[in-house]
Amino acid sequence: MVGVILAGGQSSRMGQEKARVQLAGRTLIEWVSAALKTVCSQLLVVGGSAELADLAVAVPVADAVGGAGPLDGLVAALRAAQHDILVVACDMPFLQPVLLQGLISSAAPQADAVVPLKDGLYEPLVAVYRFSCLRHFEEALSRGVYKVVEAYRGLCVQPVPEACWRSWDPGGLSFFNINRPSDLVRAEELVAKGEVWPTRL
């Protein structure tokens, strides 16, 4: 399984490149890459700069099209990996390794994708995508589809119910993402209280 960090996007709500934001002395991309490395032997960083890939100790990959959203990044990642991938976003510092391993281990042989459900909605940026998704995603992207969930039509998607993934991550910390400065303040509070801590590099 190849680990993929999606680091593209404008970060307009944050006011700066989210992957470089500091949390407890480490950049967000360092938090994310440390968690991914517990379950993946190879990491790719899609979008962003070569410096981001250096921070994550990962291989940099350019977006397939550019400016076409997360689906663009998935196409680029699958092309580069030529293998099944575990995808996460660069702004999710509290990813729990046990949840990441659970997504990998629970994948049924026939599933093209393994995607958690939270509050009844798919969480497409903490998910497993088999290499079989590539041609389907490429076709969707060529039709102007940019949202990942909209590209699921025609795939065998294995939902991971909330009751299931909460057995791995009871507090749902893996899905905490930092979109705006107020989210960063909340993340700093959680770290200060000892409710979360970084995975060892």
C-alpha positions in Angstrom: 0.0 0.0 0.0 1.4 3.4 -1.0 0.7 6.3 1.3 -0.5 9.5 -0.4 -0.7 13.0 1.1 -2.8 15.4 -0.9 -1.2 18.8 -0.4 -2.6 20.9 -3.2 -5.3 23.6 -3.0 -5.4 27.3 -2.3 -5.7 27.2 1.5 -7.7 30.5 1.2 -9.5 30.1 4.6 -6.2 29.4 6.4 -4.4 32.3 4.8 -1.2 30.3 4.2 -0.2 26.9 2.8 -1.7 24.5 5.3 0.9 21.8 5.0 3.5 24.2 6.4 1.4 25.4 9.3 3.2 24.7 12.6 1.5 22.7 15.4 3.5 21.9 18.5 6.8 22.5 16.8 6.1 20.4 13.7 4.5 21.2 10.4 1.1 19.6 9.6 2.6 17.6 6.8 5.2 16.1 9.3 2.3 15.1 11.6 0.5 13.4 8.7 3.5 11.7 7.2 4.5 10.3 10.6 1.1 8.6 10.9 1.2 7.3 7.4 4.6 5.8 7.8 3.3 3.4 10.4 1.4 1.5 7.8 3.0 2.5 4.4 6.5 1.9 3.3 6.4 4.4 0.5 4.9 7.9 0.6 3.9 10.4 -2.2 3.1 14.0 -1.8 0.7 15.3 -4.5 0.6 19.0 -5.2 2.5 21.6 -3.3 6.3 22.2 -3.5 9.3 19.9 -3.5 10.1 21.4 -0.1 6.8 19.9 1.3 7.9 16.5 0.0 11.3 17.0 1.7 9.5 17.7 5.0 7.4 14.5 4.6 10.4 12.5 3.4 8.3 11.5 0.4 8.3 11.5 -3.4 6.8 14.7 -4.9 4.1 14.2 -7.5 2.5 17.0 -9.6 -1.3 17.2 -10.0 -2.5 15.5 -13.1 -4.2 18.6 -14.5 -3.8 21.4 -11.9 -6.5 23.3 -10.2 -9.0 20.5 -10.6 -9.5 19.5 -7.0 -8.9 16.3 -5.0 -9.9 14.0 -7.9 -7.0 15.5 -9.9 -4.7 14.6 -7.1 -6.0 11.0 -6.9 -5.4 10.5 -10.6 -1.9 11.8 -10.3 -1.2 9.6 -7.2 -2.6 6.4 -8.9 -0.5 7.1 -12.0 2.6 7.6 -10.0 2.1 4.7 -7.6 0.9 2.1 -10.1 -0.5 0.4 -7.0 -3.2 0.6 -4.4 -3.1 3.8 -2.3 -4.0 5.0 1.1 -5.0 8.7 0.7 -5.1 11.4 3.4 -5.2 15.2 3.3 -2.3 17.3 4.5 -4.4 19.1 7.1 -5.4 16.2 9.3 -2.7 16.1 12.0 -4.4 13.6 14.4 -4.7 10.6 12.1 -4.7 7.5 14.2 -2.5 4.7 12.9 -4.9 2.0 14.1 -7.7 3.6 12.0 -5.4 3.7 8.9 -4.5 0.0 9.4 -8.1 -0.8 9.9 -9.1 0.6 6.5 -6.3 -1.4 4.8 -7.1 -4.6 6.7 -10.9 -4.5 6.2 -10.8 -4.1 2.4 -12.8 -6.8 0.7 -11.2 -8.4 -2.4 -13.9 -7.0 -4.7 -13.8 -3.4 -3.4 -12.4 -0.7 -5.6 -12.4 1.8 -2.7 -12.7 1.6 1.1 -14.2 4.8 2.5 -15.3 5.7 6.0 -18.8 7.2 6.6 -19.1 10.0 9.1 -22.5 11.5 10.0 -23.8 9.5 7.0 -21.4 11.1 4.5 -18.3 9.7 2.8 -14.9 10.9 4.0 -13.1 10.5 0.7 -9.7 11.9 1.8 -9.1 9.3 4.5 -9.6 6.2 2.3 -8.1 3.3 0.4 -8.3 3.4 -3.4 -7.3 0.4 -5.5 -5.4 0.8 -8.7 -8.5 -0.3 -10.5 -9.9 3.2 -9.8 -7.5 4.9 -12.1 -9.2 4.5 -15.5 -12.6 5.3 -13.9 -11.2 8.5 -12.2 -9.5 9.6 -15.4 -12.7 9.3 -17.3 -14.6 11.3 -14.7 -11.9 14.0 -14.6 -12.1 14.3 -18.4 -15.9 15.0 -18.0 -15.2 17.9 -15.6 -16.0 15.9 -12.4 -13.8 17.4 -9.7 -15.5 16.0 -6.5 -14.2 12.6 -5.5 -17.6 11.3 -4.3 -19.2 12.2 -7.6 -16.7 9.9 -9.3 -17.7 6.9 -7.2 -20.6 6.0 -9.6 -19.8 2.7 -11.3 -17.2 1.7 -8.7 -17.5 -0.9 -6.0 -17.2 1.3 -2.9 -17.0 -0.4 0.4 -18.4 2.0 3.1 -16.9 1.7 6.6 -19.7 2.4 9.0 -19.1 4.9 11.9 -19.7 2.1 14.4 -16.9 0.2 12.8 -14.2 2.9 12.6 -15.0 4.3 16.0 -13.8 0.9 17.4 -10.4 2.0 16.0 -10.7 5.7 16.7 -13.4 6.3 19.4 -13.0 10.1 19.4 -12.9 10.5 15.7 -9.6 12.4 15.9 -8.5 11.2 12.5 -11.1 13.4 10.9 -10.1 16.6 12.6 -8.9 18.9 9.9 -7.4 22.4 10.0 -9.1 24.7 7.5 -9.0 28.0 9.4 -7.0 29.7 12.2 -9.7 28.8 14.7 -9.2 25.1 14.0 -5.4 25.5 14.6 -6.2 27.1 18.0 -8.4 24.1 18.9 -5.7 21.7 17.8 -3.1 23.5 20.0 -5.5 23.2 22.9 -5.9 19.4 22.4 -2.1 19.0 22.3 -1.6 21.2 25.4 -4.2 19.1 27.3 -2.4 15.9 26.3 -5.5 14.6 24.5 -3.4 14.0 21.3 0.3 13.6 20.6 2.4 13.3 17.5 3.3 9.9 16.1 7.0 9.3 16.5 9.0 10.1 13.4 
